[in-house]
Amino acid sequence: MLKAYLILFHFLSLISINAQSYAIKVTPPPNKSITQWQRDQPRLQDSVSWLLAKNALFASLHSEGHLLAQIPQWEFIEDTLYINVDPGPVIHWSKVSFKALEYLPMHWVQELDVSGDVVDYHAWKKNVIDVLKAAESDGYLFANYKLNVIALRNDSLEASVIFDPGLQIIFDSIEIEGSARLSKDYLNKTFGLKRGEPISPNDIVLLQQQLNNLRFVQQKSPPVLILVDEKATIRVYLDNRNASSFDILAG
């Protein structure tokens, strides 16, 4: 037990030493982002705040295409940390090639061909996510992609994008579980479900909202999607709310 207390005391002592605040002096090249970052820094920082500030600086540089930014030199003298920031060259996409394009509508791909542009990976990835959402709305629920960096030469990055659209999921049938006496034809017609058409998670969310609006039934659980190969069955969980005059609407 005494040994454990001694270890804990030693650990807390290290924390108190490392938490000492110190000034940071930066030797930057002519770079707007580094200059602005330096102006935003407090007069004194501890180790944790410095690490967070450094990460913010590199995130800003990377968003501007400085993918090779680094701190080649740093020196701690008394209560001041001296660092030299080298942003490196601005990297451009030299060529972006695509594979599996035969599965993709052209409007999915146009914004992803950034050949010649400055590399902004986060903005590019946002475009990719938008493409995957578009694929999902067209029934490709498991669409995915992979970015392969082929080469980095001087200030140019060559990469290929491989899309895996997966199976296109289509609506096949609907199942009703519970005491509600609704016909499948009634549900299909009321909610616009058509066999053989692509289905997406948004369709399931919309169906759940529409079922909540029915006055004569109540949902026990949200609808679920059951997949067999590329065919989807929607299972809804419905109980009667009020049996009077319900048989007329149930069809």
N, C-alpha and C positions, 0 to 999 in steps of 0.2 A: 504493500500500500504506500509506504514511504517513497519507494522508487517511482511509483506512478505520479505522486505529487511533485517530485523533483523534475520528472520529464515534462509535466504540464507547466511548471514554473519556467523551465528553460524555453519552452515553446512560446509562452507569453512574452518572455524577455526578447526573443527574436522579433516578435511582432512589433513590440514597442520601438525597437531599433529601426526596423525597416519602414515604420510608419513616419519617420522623421521627414519633415517637409524640406524641399530644396527648390532652388530656382533652375530654370531650363533656358539655356542660350542656344539658339538655332542659327546655323550658318547655311542659309538657303541660297540656291541659284535664283535668277529672276523667274519667279513662278507665282502667279496670282493666288493660287490655292494655298500654297505654303505660307505666303505673307499674311493672308487673311487668317489662317489657322493660328499663326503665331500671335496675332493681335488679340485673338479670342481667349488666349490662355491666361489663367490667373498668375499672379506674381510668384506664388509658391505652390508646389504640388508635392503630394506624396507618391509612393510607388504605384498604388492602385489607380489614382487619377491620371498618372502619367501613361500607364498602359492603355487606359480607355481613350485618352487623348491621341495617343499614337495610332490606335486602331481607327479612330475617326479620320485622322489625316490620311492614312493609307486607303481607306474606303473612298475618300474624296478624290485622291489621285487615280485610283483604279477606275472610277467612274468617268474620268477624263481621258482614259486610254493609257495612263502611265502604269502598265502592268508590271514593269520591272523596277518600280520604285523601291529604294532601299536606304538604310542608314549605314553607310560603309565605315564611318568613324564616330566614336563617341568616347568621352572622357569625363570622369567625375573628379572635380577638384574642389576640396573643402565642401561648401554647401551648394555647389552649382554643377549641373550636368550640361556639358557641352556636346552638341550633336551636329553632324553634318548630314543633311538630307539630299540624296541624289534621286530626283524623280525619274530619270532615264527618259528615253525617247517615247513619243506618243505612238502607240501601236495601232495599225490599221488592219482591217480584214483585207487580205490580198485576194482571197478567193473562198467562197463558201459553196460547196457542192452538196447536192441533195440525193439521197437514195430512197427508194420506195415511193417516188413521186407518182407512180401510176395509181396509187391508192388515194391520192390527195387532190381535192379540188384546187385549182390554181389560186383562188382567193385566200387559201390557207397559207400559201407559201410566199406570196409577193413581199410581205413585210419582213420576212426572215432573210431575204437575199440582201445582205448588207455589205457586199463586196465593195471595197474602197472606202468605207466609212471608218471613223474612229471606233475602236473597240470599246463598247460600253456593255459589259456582259449582263449587268442587272437589267438594263433596258431591253436587251435582246431576249433575255429569259422571260421578261414580262410578255413580250410578243409571243413567245413559244407557249406560255400558259394560256394566252388568248386563243391560240390555234387549237390547243387541246380542249378548251371549253367548246369551241365551235365543232370539233370532232365529236365531243360528247353529246351535243345537241342533235347531231345527225345519227346517233345510235352507236357510235364507236366509244363505248363506255370505258374500254381498257387501253385507249390509245396512249402511246408513250414515245419518247424520243431519246436519242443519245448523241451527244456532241463529241466528236473525235477531233482533237487537235493534231493535225498532220505535221506541221512544221512551223517554226518561228525563225524567220530570217531577217536580220537587221530590224526594221520597224514594221514588218509585215507578218500577219498570222494567217496561216492556211488551215482550214477546218472543213470537216464534212458533217452533215446532219443526217442521221439515220432515223426515220420514223417507223414505228411499228404500230399500225392502226388497230391491230387485233380484229376480232370479229365484230361485224355490225349487228347489233341486237335489234330484233324486230318483234313487234307485239304479236302474240299468238292467241291467247285466250285470257279470260278472267274467271276467278273462282270466288265464291261467296262462302264464308264460314260464319255461322251464327244463325239466329232465329229469324232474321229478316227474310221476307218472302219477295225478293226482287229477282226478276229474270235477268239473265246475262244480256239478252238483246236490249232490255231497257237501259242497262248501264252503258252498253256500247253506244247506243244512240244518244243518250242524254249527255254523255261526256266526250263524244266524238272519238271513241277508240275504234281504230280500223285495223283489222288483221293484216299482217304483212308490212305495216309501216314501221319505220325506226322509232325507238322509244328511248327516252332519256330520264335521268333522275328528276329533272324539272317537271316532267309529265306526272310522275308519282306524287310530287309535292302539290301540284295543281289538282290532281284527283282527290287527294286528302282534303284539300280546302273545299272542293265542290261537294264531297260527301258530307262534310260538316254542315253544309247549307240545306241538306234534305231534312224536311220537318218530321218525317215519319220513321226515320231510323237513326241510330246512334252508333258511332264507331267505338269498338272495344279497344282496338289497337290500330296504329297506322298501317297503310297498305305495304305489302312487301313484294319484291320482285324475285321470282323463281326462274332461274336460267337453266335451260337444257340445250347445250350447244349454243346456237345463235338465236334460239326462240325463247321468248319471255312470257311467263304467265304471271299476271297480277292477282294476288290474293288479298281480298278485302275482308275485314272482320266487322260484321254489321249485325245488330240486334234490332228488333222492332221497338219503336218508341211508343206508337199508338196504333192499335190495330184497326180503328174505325176508319172507314173509307179508304183503307190502304190498298186493298186488293184491286181497286179500280186503276190506281197509278202503277201498280206493280206489273201490269201487263201479263 
